[in-house]
Each structure stands twice: as C-alpha cells, then as structure tokens.
Amino acid sequence: MRVAAAMLLVLSAFATARGQVAKDHEKHHPAAAPGSTPPPAQAAPGVASTPSMTDSVSQDSASRAAAGRMGEGMCGMMGGEHCGTGGGLAKALYPSMMQVPELTRENRQEFERIAGQYMLSGSTIMMEAFGMLNAAALRSDAVAMQDASAQVREGLAQFESGVSLRRAMAEGRSPQDVALGWFRREMNLTAMAEGPPPHGLFGLSWFHYAAMFILAAFAITMIALNGARMRRADALVARLVGETAAPPLMAEGLASPPPAMREPAPDSLAVTTPTVSSAQQKQNAWTGLLRVVRIFRETPTVKSFRLAHPTDSTLPFTFLPGQFLTVTVTPGDQPVKRSYTIASSPTLHEACEITVKRDEHGAVSRFLHDRVKEGDTVQVTAASGRFTMSGTEASSIVMIAGGVGVTPMMSIVRYLTARSWSGDMFLFYAVNGEVDVIYREELEYLQRRYPNLHVVIVAERVESSSWPHRTGRITRALLEEHVPELRSRRIHICGPPPMMDAVKAILADVGVPAEQIRTEVFIGKEKPATPPEATLAADVKVAVVTFAKSRKTAMMSPTKSLLEASEDVGVDIDFSCRVGTCGVCKTRLLSGVVTQEVQDALEPADVAAGIVLACQAMATTDITVDA
C-alpha cells in the first residue's frame, strides 16, 4: 500500500512539473499566452471529442492551490493539455485525488459531475465508433475496422472510469482508496485487488458481459436494418426494370449476323458439360425478368428471341440442352403461361434463345410476335424438362423433328458441336414447305463443318427446282438409308402429335427398344386463350370434379383437362408446359378415373401413389382431387 501511494505521489509531482514546463513554453510563445484557450485535441474521424474539463478550471497557480474545486486542482496539477482526451482525463483525475484530504460535500459533487462527463463521453464514443465499425464491416475494410475497434475500447474505458467513480462516491469511499484502485488496475496488480476476482467465461466481469451484449445487439440490429434496406432496394430495382426499357445490349445499326454464324463455336473452344445444382433441378427453380436483347426473323411465321439478364453479364440459371423455359405474359386481364424450348446452347452463358411460331389463336405467341420488341422484359421461369442430351447418355443420337419441334434438337446440336463431340449425330427434320425450314443456313453450315453431323431435311411441298434436300415425309426407308444399326441408337422425337405417332410406329416396326426412345410433344397450334362456348350433345357424359382443399366443384366435358377445369373456378394448380413433360402440375387423384394422353413426367412411384398430371387428366367419371 505504501509503495503504491509513493508511486502515485511521484506521478503527481511529474504532472506538476509538466504543467510548469507548459507555462514556460507559453512565455516563449505569446500566441499561447495564459488565459487563452488551447485548441481542442483532434478527435478521431466520426467520433465526438471528449468533453474538455478546462472549461471550468483556471490555469493560474493560485487557483491550483485551492483544493475546494476538484477539476481545477486536477487540471492545474497535470497541465491543461491533459484534460482534453480520454486518456488524459483518467491520468489527471486519479493522481490528483491523492491530494484531497477528505470527501466533502463540494468534492463529492465535483466527482459526481466528472463521473457523469466520463460516462456521457464514453457512451458517445462507443455509439459513434460502432457506427464506423458497422460501415467498415460492410466495406470489408480491415484498417477502418481496427481503428473503430480502438475507438470502442477507448469509449469503454472512459465509461468504466465514470461508473467506478460514481460507485465509489455512492459507497462513501475516500478519494485515496479510489485513486489506489485505479493505480492497481493500471499496474495490473491483481494480487492487491480488493474483493473477489472476476469470474465467468474468460475471467470477465458481469459488467463486461453486459457491455458486450449491448454492443453485439446494436451491431446485429444495424446489420439487419441494412439488409432490409438492400432487399427493398433490390425489389424496387426489379420492379423498375420491368417498367423502364433499357437500350439493347448490342449496338444499334449493326447488321444482324446471319443465322449460320450466330451459335457455332470454334473447334478449339474448351467447354465443360453444364451442371445443374440440386436447387435448379427442382421445377421452377428460378423465376424473374429477362430482357429481349435481339429478335431474329427465322421464317415468315417464326421468330427467335434472345434473352439476357437485365443487369448481370450472365444468365441467372443454368440449363441442359433440350430443356425448356416458361414465359408468362399478360395479354389481357389474366397472366398466361406458355413453355418454349431453349434453342441455344448452354455454352452461351450470357443469353439464351427461344424460337416461337406465331399461331393465329395463340395468346402468348401472338403477344410475343406482335407486341414484344428489343429492349422489353418478360417474366421467365427456368429451367425444366428431361428431354436432354449432354453427350454422356449415349455414344450417338438420332433426332427426328417436325416444324418448331426442331428447337430442342437445335440446342443439342449446337452444344455437342461446340464441344467437338465425337459421336455420330443424325438429324431428320420434316417441314411443310421449303420456306418453313428454321435454322436452314446454320444447319447447312454445321453439317459442312462437322463430318459426324448428318442432316436430312424433308419438305412435303417443294416449288423450287433448286431445292437441295429431300421431299416427302420421314419413312422407314429414309431412316434406315442414313442411320446404320438404327435399333441400337438413342432416339429423340419432337413434333406435332400426328408426326410423332407415325415415327413411333416406324421405330416399333424396326424393333427399336422403347427405353431408347425419348419424346416431347409439340403442340403445333395453341389453344385459344378464351375458347368459345360449345353446346354439348345430350348424350355426352359430363363429369363433376371436386377440389377437396378448395371446396369447389367444376364441370368437365370429355375434352376438358383437369387444369382447365381448375382455371374455370379459380383453383390454383401450378403448371408450366401444359403438355405433360415438366411435371409441375402433378396432383393427387383421391377418387374417380381419368385418362392421360401423355405421362412423360410421371415416375412409377407417382402412378402408384395416385398422382396425375392436371394438364393431361381427362375425367371418365366424377372425380375428387387434392387441390
């Protein structure tokens, strides 16, 4: 105890001497004459300066001799320059308390006032420093975070000093005991500490735990508020993107490249097989806005629409060659969905293309052809479908397409040739007339470039004498002429139902195993958005469908699907392709009997569990479904 007191007296004497040096300095520098106010200490950026105690003290030696005013004695003894910063306050206060013989009422009031200044200053520093820390953390600025952490520690030290001083005054402890306690903490004399040592995790006191909890809660709150602001900003940007047409990504005035040169990649292009994450394997894995950056006229009735992300340089989803996306438009009061195969290659990461034939009765195809222009945005859900071929499933592939059913085949051809795939590719493409051939120039170009790609285009009606391809229809003789060992090949078929039925019959006659055949139905004409009312004959059986969850009923004619009946009464059954291949509209049949023309999206386990495809299910009796 005596040693500690002696050291405090030495510190006090050193402070007094330092004050005298300051006064001698003032004599040589008139600009800093006695009575003038010294400039305040420079505060750290973003942190309020510590309240100066020189405002209430005098600098002359006669005032310093008066012990009745605690602040004056402290500042006079240590020098005015020690009263303007957090560290100076503590070093000036506690040594000067050794000179206070007893705790009078005036001394107590002065100490309590000083304690309040410490607590206010410390809390102010901590709050502002934590704002700096939060901003630095969002910027990942390590230097700024370290500076802010130092400010937090400084503020905490000042706050603790004020709390300790106020507690000492409340307990009636003498000024000498308070000063000695400070000295022990500064010198880390834990063996001399009074009372039990700090306890708990890491040896910290409950005060530290409380302070850290408050600071952590403040940081979490600030981060949560910032996250909420960012989410609101993203939502606003997404909404504005749909309302404001940005200029096309390709410069105006540039001629559209010929179809033959849009997609082919150099032979040396290093591309890996696209992968789809588990989240993207789910149906409707991504839904958002894509911008129409280019529109290509393929035939008099067919256009290709190139879609890209409005703000990013890459697509927000990945897909496999042969998958499709779903476009949602609002040509009237209600949104309408239609699915279109992605015709571009997955190697084109910046954009994707869909190819759409305009149908006079098609709500979505007419909307895309007549109203959508370059720079517009459309809502897209992607990607779905199992009609895929990435080159790992088989050593060769035979693709048979009709009309716009060539689009998934084109994605496969573009992808496999871009990878310089070594397997044989056979493409049979049937059209009505020579003007209806989509991608003609590109297919001819790819066939010349890749000897393992064999393209056979068949037109039913040809008027030109210079037609270089085949005429008529796809026959067994034509297939066997160009494809050796047809029975052992993997075969993909896509086109209008009559054409597909004829081809499947040919393959069955040849003896191709059913498990080697993949099909995707292409509906040549869309169903009218608002079909006219039909008068049913008296002998036509009309079934009643009951939607168990929604507690609604609807009438189903033999030609109306379960999905269409749900739309009639406002029951929400999600869907995408409407042709039985995506599986989005799977619904459980609770009772009754239905027929389904296409069941490609159903697994054996689905059938065993009573799952049906709402877009394909036609009721033959009254039914009840879980919807």
VENGI-V548739 format. One record per pair of residues at least 24 apart in sequence whose C-alpha atoms are under 8 Angstrom apart, sorted by the first residue. I is the first residue (numbers start at 1). J is the second residue. D is the distance in Angstrom with one decimal. If there is no record, write none. Layout:
i = [I/I]
j = [J/J]
d = [D/D]
This chain:
i = [4/4/4/5/8/8/8/8/9/9/11/12/12/12/12/15/15/15/15/16/16/16/16/18/18/19/19/19/19/19/20/22/34/34/35/38/40/41/41/44/46/46/46/47/47/47/47/47/48/48/48/49/49/50/50/50/50/50/51/51/51/51/52/52/52/53/53/54/54/54/67/68/68/69/69/69/70/70/70/71/71/86/86/86/90/90/94/94/94/94/95/97/97/97/97/98/98/98/99/100/100/101/102/102/103/103/108/111/111/111/112/112/112/114/115/115/115/115/115/116/116/117/118/118/118/118/119/119/119/119/119/119/120/121/121/121/122/122/122/122/122/122/123/123/123/124/125/125/125/125/126/126/126/126/126/126/130/130/134/134/134/238/241/241/242/242/242/242/245/245/245/246/246/247/248/248/248/248/248/249/250/250/256/258/259/259/259/259/260/260/260/260/260/260/260/260/261/263/263/263/264/264/264/264/265/265/266/267/267/267/269/269/270/271/271/271/272/273/274/274/274/274/274/275/275/275/276/276/276/280/280/280/281/282/283/283/283/283/283/283/284/284/284/284/284/285/285/285/286/286/286/286/286/287/287/287/287/288/288/288/289/289/289/289/290/290/290/290/291/291/291/291/291/292/292/292/292/292/292/293/293/294/295/295/298/298/299/299/299/299/300/300/301/301/302/302/302/302/302/303/303/303/303/304/304/304/304/305/305/305/305/306/306/306/306/307/307/307/308/308/308/309/309/310/313/314/314/314/315/315/315/315/317/317/318/318/319/319/319/320/320/320/320/321/321/321/321/321/321/321/321/321/322/322/322/322/322/322/322/322/322/323/323/323/323/323/323/323/324/324/324/324/325/325/325/325/325/326/326/326/326/326/326/327/327/327/327/328/328/328/329/329/329/329/331/331/331/336/336/337/337/338/338/338/338/339/339/339/340/341/341/342/342/342/343/343/343/343/343/344/344/344/345/345/345/345/346/346/347/347/354/355/355/356/357/359/359/361/361/361/361/361/362/362/362/362/362/363/363/363/384/385/385/386/386/387/387/387/387/388/390/390/391/391/394/395/395/396/396/396/396/396/397/397/397/397/397/397/397/397/398/398/398/398/398/398/398/398/399/399/399/399/399/399/399/400/400/400/400/400/400/400/401/401/401/401/401/401/401/402/402/402/402/402/402/402/403/403/403/403/403/403/403/403/403/403/404/404/404/404/405/405/405/405/406/406/406/408/417/417/422/423/424/424/424/425/425/425/426/426/426/426/426/427/427/427/427/428/428/428/428/428/429/429/429/429/430/430/430/430/430/430/431/431/431/431/432/432/432/433/433/433/433/434/434/434/434/474/475/475/476/476/476/486/487/487/487/488/489/490/490/490/491/491/491/492/492/492/493/493/493/493/494/494/494/494/495/495/495/495/495/496/496/496/496/497/497/497/520/521/521/522/523/543/543/543/543/543/544/544/544/545/545/545/545/546/546/546/547/547/547/547/547/548/548/548/548/549/549/550/556/556/557/558/558/558/559/560/561/561/561/561/561/561/562/562/562/562/562/562/563/563/563/563/564/571/572/573/573/575/578/578/579/579/580/580/580/583/585/585/585/586/586/586/586/587/587/587/587/587/587/587/588/588/588/588/589/589/589/589/590/590/590/590/591/591/591/592/592/592/592/592/592/593/593/593/593/593/594/594/594/594/594/595/595]
j = [180/183/184/180/95/98/180/183/95/98/95/77/78/95/96/77/78/79/92/76/77/78/79/78/79/76/77/78/79/80/79/79/59/60/59/81/84/84/85/151/128/129/132/124/125/128/129/151/124/125/128/85/121/84/85/86/121/122/84/85/117/121/83/84/85/83/84/80/83/84/100/106/107/106/107/110/107/110/111/110/114/154/155/158/158/161/178/179/182/183/179/175/176/178/179/175/176/179/176/175/176/175/174/175/174/175/169/165/166/169/165/166/169/162/161/162/163/165/166/162/166/162/158/159/161/162/158/159/160/161/162/163/159/155/158/159/154/155/156/157/158/159/155/156/159/155/151/152/154/155/151/152/153/154/155/156/215/219/219/222/223/289/310/377/289/376/377/378/375/376/377/375/376/375/292/293/294/374/375/293/293/294/296/441/298/439/441/442/439/440/441/442/443/444/445/446/442/344/345/414/414/417/418/446/417/418/418/418/419/420/418/419/419/347/418/419/419/390/318/319/320/346/347/318/319/320/318/319/320/317/318/383/384/384/382/383/384/582/583/584/381/382/383/384/584/381/382/383/316/317/381/382/383/379/380/381/382/379/380/381/377/378/379/380/377/378/379/380/374/375/376/377/378/373/374/375/376/377/378/374/375/374/373/374/438/439/435/436/437/438/435/436/357/358/355/356/357/358/438/355/356/357/369/353/354/355/356/353/354/355/356/351/352/353/354/351/352/353/350/351/352/350/351/377/350/349/350/351/349/350/351/352/382/383/346/383/346/382/383/346/388/389/390/345/346/388/389/390/408/411/412/415/385/386/387/388/389/408/409/411/412/383/384/385/386/387/388/408/382/383/384/385/380/381/382/383/384/380/381/382/383/576/577/378/379/380/381/378/379/380/364/367/378/379/363/364/367/363/364/364/576/364/576/577/578/576/577/578/577/407/408/407/408/411/407/408/409/410/411/410/411/414/411/412/414/415/411/415/415/418/407/404/407/404/404/525/526/525/526/527/528/529/525/526/527/528/529/526/528/529/582/581/582/581/582/492/518/519/520/412/415/416/416/421/490/423/424/423/424/425/489/490/423/424/425/426/489/490/491/492/425/426/427/428/489/490/491/492/425/426/427/428/491/492/493/427/428/429/491/492/493/494/427/428/429/430/493/494/495/429/430/431/494/495/496/499/429/430/431/432/436/437/438/495/496/524/438/495/522/524/494/495/496/522/438/494/495/494/446/450/452/452/452/453/454/452/453/454/453/454/455/456/483/453/454/455/456/455/456/457/458/474/455/456/457/458/457/458/459/460/473/474/457/458/459/460/459/460/461/459/460/461/462/459/461/462/467/503/503/506/506/507/510/512/511/512/513/512/516/516/517/518/516/517/518/517/518/519/517/518/519/520/519/520/521/522/520/521/522/523/524/521/522/523/524/521/522/523/581/579/581/579/579/619/620/621/622/623/621/622/623/622/623/624/625/623/624/625/571/624/625/626/627/624/625/626/627/626/627/627/618/619/619/618/619/620/618/618/614/615/616/617/618/619/614/615/616/617/618/619/614/615/616/617/615/627/627/614/627/615/615/616/615/616/613/615/616/613/613/614/615/611/612/613/614/611/612/613/614/625/626/627/612/625/626/627/623/624/625/626/623/624/625/626/623/624/625/619/620/621/622/623/624/619/620/621/622/623/618/619/620/621/623/619/620]
d = [7.0/7.4/7.9/7.1/5.8/7.5/8.0/7.6/7.3/7.6/6.8/7.1/7.4/5.7/6.7/5.8/4.2/6.9/7.9/7.5/4.6/5.5/7.1/6.8/6.6/7.0/6.5/5.8/4.3/7.5/7.9/7.2/7.2/8.0/7.1/7.8/6.6/6.1/6.7/8.0/6.5/7.1/7.0/7.8/5.7/5.6/6.2/7.8/6.9/6.2/7.5/7.6/7.9/6.5/5.8/6.2/5.5/7.9/6.9/7.9/6.8/6.5/5.8/4.6/7.4/5.5/6.8/6.4/6.3/7.5/7.0/6.8/6.7/7.5/7.0/7.1/6.2/5.9/7.2/7.2/7.9/7.1/7.9/6.3/7.8/7.4/7.4/4.7/6.9/8.0/6.3/5.4/6.1/7.9/6.1/6.5/4.9/6.5/8.0/6.6/7.6/7.9/6.8/7.2/6.2/6.7/6.6/7.2/7.5/7.6/7.4/5.9/7.2/7.4/7.3/4.1/6.7/5.8/5.7/6.3/7.9/7.4/5.4/5.7/6.7/4.7/6.5/4.3/7.4/7.6/5.0/6.7/7.3/7.1/7.1/7.3/7.4/4.0/5.8/7.2/4.8/4.5/6.2/7.3/6.3/7.4/6.7/6.8/7.7/5.0/6.9/4.8/7.8/7.9/5.1/6.7/7.7/7.3/6.7/7.3/7.3/7.8/7.2/7.7/7.2/7.8/5.9/7.8/5.4/5.7/7.6/5.7/7.8/5.7/7.7/5.1/7.4/6.3/5.1/5.9/7.1/7.8/7.9/8.0/8.0/6.4/6.3/5.6/7.3/7.8/5.0/3.3/7.1/7.9/6.1/7.9/6.8/7.4/7.6/6.8/6.6/7.5/6.4/7.4/7.7/5.0/7.0/6.8/7.5/6.2/7.0/7.0/7.1/6.9/7.7/6.0/7.7/6.8/7.3/7.1/6.4/6.8/7.9/7.3/7.6/7.6/6.2/6.6/7.7/7.5/7.7/7.4/7.6/7.9/7.9/7.2/5.8/7.5/7.8/6.3/5.6/5.8/6.6/7.0/8.0/7.4/6.3/6.8/7.7/6.8/5.6/5.5/7.3/7.2/5.6/4.3/6.5/5.5/5.6/6.7/6.0/5.5/4.6/6.0/5.4/5.6/6.4/6.7/7.9/6.1/5.7/4.2/6.5/7.1/5.2/5.4/5.6/6.0/7.5/5.3/5.8/5.7/7.5/6.6/5.8/6.8/6.6/6.1/7.3/6.5/7.7/7.8/5.6/5.6/6.9/5.6/4.3/6.2/7.8/5.7/5.5/6.5/7.3/6.4/5.5/4.1/6.2/5.4/5.4/6.4/7.9/6.5/5.7/4.4/6.8/5.4/5.4/6.0/6.3/4.5/6.7/7.8/7.4/7.9/5.8/5.6/4.3/6.9/6.1/5.6/6.1/7.9/7.1/7.4/7.3/7.4/6.3/7.9/5.9/6.4/6.3/7.5/6.9/6.3/6.4/5.5/6.1/6.4/7.0/5.2/5.0/6.8/7.4/7.5/5.4/4.5/6.8/4.4/6.8/6.0/6.2/6.4/5.5/4.8/6.6/6.3/6.3/7.1/7.0/5.8/5.5/6.1/6.7/5.6/4.6/5.1/6.3/5.6/5.0/6.5/7.9/6.0/7.0/7.1/5.9/4.8/6.6/7.2/5.4/6.4/6.7/7.8/7.1/7.0/7.0/7.5/6.5/7.7/7.0/7.4/6.8/6.6/6.8/6.3/7.6/6.3/4.8/7.7/7.9/6.1/5.8/7.0/6.6/6.7/4.8/5.7/7.7/5.7/4.6/7.1/4.9/7.0/5.0/7.0/5.4/4.9/7.8/6.6/6.6/7.6/7.9/7.6/6.8/7.5/7.0/6.0/6.6/7.5/6.4/6.6/4.9/7.4/7.1/4.8/6.3/5.7/6.8/7.7/6.6/5.5/6.1/6.5/5.2/7.6/7.6/7.8/6.7/7.1/6.7/7.7/7.7/7.2/6.9/7.2/6.7/5.4/7.4/5.0/4.8/6.0/6.4/6.6/7.8/6.5/5.2/6.4/6.1/5.0/5.9/7.5/6.1/4.7/6.1/7.9/6.7/6.1/4.7/6.3/7.7/6.0/4.7/6.1/5.9/4.8/6.1/6.0/4.7/6.1/7.6/6.2/4.9/6.6/7.7/6.2/4.9/6.3/5.9/5.0/5.5/5.8/4.7/6.0/6.6/4.4/6.6/7.1/7.6/6.5/5.3/7.8/7.5/7.7/8.0/6.4/7.7/7.9/7.6/7.0/7.7/7.8/5.0/4.4/7.5/5.9/7.9/7.0/7.5/8.0/7.9/7.3/7.1/6.8/5.0/6.3/7.8/6.1/4.8/6.1/6.2/4.8/6.1/7.9/7.3/7.7/6.2/4.8/6.1/6.2/4.8/5.9/7.4/7.7/7.7/6.2/4.7/6.0/6.1/4.7/5.9/7.6/6.7/6.9/7.8/6.3/4.9/6.5/5.5/5.0/6.0/5.2/6.0/4.9/5.8/6.0/7.3/6.1/7.7/7.6/7.8/7.4/5.9/7.8/7.9/7.3/6.2/4.5/7.2/7.1/7.1/5.1/6.3/8.0/6.2/4.9/6.1/6.0/4.7/5.8/7.6/6.3/4.8/6.5/5.8/5.0/5.8/6.1/7.4/6.0/4.7/7.4/7.7/6.6/5.0/5.6/5.6/6.5/7.0/7.3/6.9/6.5/7.9/7.8/7.8/6.4/6.8/5.6/4.8/7.5/7.7/4.8/6.4/5.9/4.9/5.6/7.4/6.3/4.6/6.4/7.8/6.0/5.3/6.2/5.2/6.6/6.1/5.4/5.9/6.0/5.1/6.2/7.9/6.9/7.9/6.4/6.7/7.2/7.0/6.4/6.7/5.8/5.9/5.4/5.0/7.7/4.9/6.2/7.2/5.5/6.3/7.6/4.8/5.0/7.8/7.9/7.4/7.4/7.7/7.9/7.1/7.8/5.3/7.7/6.7/7.1/6.5/6.5/6.2/6.8/5.6/5.5/6.7/6.2/5.6/4.7/6.2/5.5/5.4/6.2/6.2/7.0/6.6/7.1/6.1/5.8/5.4/7.9/7.5/6.3/4.6/6.5/7.5/5.3/5.2/6.5/5.4/5.1/7.1/7.8/7.9/5.8/5.7/4.2/6.6/6.1/5.8/5.7/7.6/6.6/5.2/4.4/5.6/7.3/8.0/6.6/7.2]
